Amino acid sequence: MKRLSFLVSLTNDDNDYQQEQAAVAEKAGRRLGVDVKIIHANNDALAQSQQLLHYVQDSSVVRPDAIVFEPAGGTAFPQVARAAAAAGIGWVVLNHEVDYILELRRKFKVPVFTITSDHQEVGKIQGKQFAALLPNGGSILYIEGPANSSAAKERTAGMNLTRPSNIQIKTMRANWTEESSYKTVSSWLRLRTSQESHIDLVGAQDDSMAMGARKAFSEIPESERARWMKIPITGCDGMPKTGQTWVRNGTLAATIFIRPNTDLAIEMLVEAFKGAALPERKITEPESVPALADLARSGKMHRSAGV
């Protein structure tokens, strides 16, 4: 069999989860003896669709055997997907719900499937983390991903299913990066309403955005800074070198480990090109960091200490 080549399109290279997606993809490529090319969309869905069409339609480039991509916006590019499959290119969608997979699998003899974390379960775990950290209730500043992101929507829905009724949520949005969250939170902090708000905890839908909020708090005038810097902050993604390390050193109160899945996509594609039958959809399960029982003990200790 000829040496396979896969194109991996990620949303950005400023987010620790996306950086880990790139790293594990390259590692899997080396391990399995396939060529892996990584490109980034800089959180621009239009740019991403144009990048992908370039590799599908432009005769000046060597077509990949398959495209693996995580959508940068609210769409998984059904027209690009059909063009790719019609050109004999496999198509794998990461961390996004799509409705055209079955159609493409019926029409074309190329590997087509999705791999995603259970984003609603991510949200459910985060809601349980909030309950553990605030056993007596309170107010949370909740930093969501973009409004057009299915992952962000599912995480919010899951969080609201497990969040106790005595915990109130103040929401704002950022774009899965530290800088976008920093700007959003900094702007809110300049409003009078923020000074009148009592916030007991910050929950972000990824660790980069959690750190952006922390950075914004660190720049508050000194008279108020100590109060804001004491507020526990939680995130999601839980990469070993970032989120999990930040939990261990106390920078974050908790995170949720969401397994990178580009390596799984590459492994499954290699098997598919060898003739293996694959499912339409593979789901990976998230995990609380630390475990919810340990977090509950931590929350009770904080409350008893008057923190």
Residue, then its C-alpha position, 0 to 999 in steps of 0.5 A: m500500500k502506498r504511503l498515506s497522507f492526511l491533512v489536519s485542519l485545526t481552528n487555531d494555534d493559540n489554544d493549548y488543546q489545539q496545540e495538543q491536537a497538532a502534537v498528537a497528530e504528528k506523533a501518530g503520523r510518525r508512529l504509523g508511517v503516514d504523512v501528516k500536514i497541519i494547517h490552522a484557520n485562525n478561528d476564521a470559518l471562511a478562511q478554513s473552508q477556502q483552505l480545505l477547498h484548495y486541497v480538494q480542487d487545486s490541481s497544483v497541490v497533491r491531494p491528501d488521502a483524507i482530511v481531518f478537521e475541527p470546524a472553526g465556526g458553526t458549520a462543518f462545510p457540507q459542500v466541501a465535504r461532498a466535493a472532497a468525498a467525490a474526489g476520493i478524499g476521506w473526511v473526518v469531522l472532530n468535535h462537531e455535530v453534523d448531519y451529512i455523514l450517513e449520506l456521504r458514507r452511502k454515496f462514496k467509497v471513502p472513509v467518512f466519520t466523526i470523532t467527538s468528546d461528549h460535550q454535554e457530559v463536559g458541561k454536566i461535569q462542570g456543573k457538578q464541579f460548581a456544586a462541589l466548589l460552592p456547596n452553599g450556592g453563589s454566583i458564577l461568571y461563566i465564560e462560554g465559547p462562540a455562539n455558533s459553536s455546537a461544543a459551546k452550546e452542548r457544554t452550556a446545556g449540560m452545565n445547566l442540567t447539573r448546576p444547583s438552583n442556588i447557583q446563579i450564572k452571569t455569562m459572557r463569550a470569548n473565542w477559545t483563546e486566552e487573549s479573547s477571554y482577557k479582552t472580554v473580561s477586562s471590558w466587563l471589569r471596566l463597567r460599574t455593574s462588575q463592581e456591584s457584582h458579587i462573584d464567587l467563582v469563574g467557570a470557563q469552557d476551556d482552560s485558555m479562557a480561564m487563564g485569560a480571566r485570571k490575567a484580567f483580574s491580575e490587572i485590576p487596581e491594587s485596592e480591589r485586586a486581592r479580592w478578585m484574585k482569590i476567586p476560584i477559576t475552573g476550565c476545561d480541556g485539562m492538557p497535562k502540561t497546561g490545565q492539569t499543571w495549573v490545577r496542581n499548582g493552584t492556578l485553577a481550582a479544577t478542569i476537565f480532561i478532554r482527550p485530544n482526538t486527532d491521533l484517534a482519527i489518524e489511527m482509524l483512517v489507517e485501519a479504514f484504508k486497510g479495509a476495516a469497517l468503521p462506525e459513523r461516530k466515535i465518542t470519547e468520555p471526559e473526566s473531572v480533574p481533580a475527581l469530583a469527590d476530592l473537589a467536594r472535600s476541597g469546597k467544604m474546606h474552603r467554606s469552613a475556612g471562610v474563603 
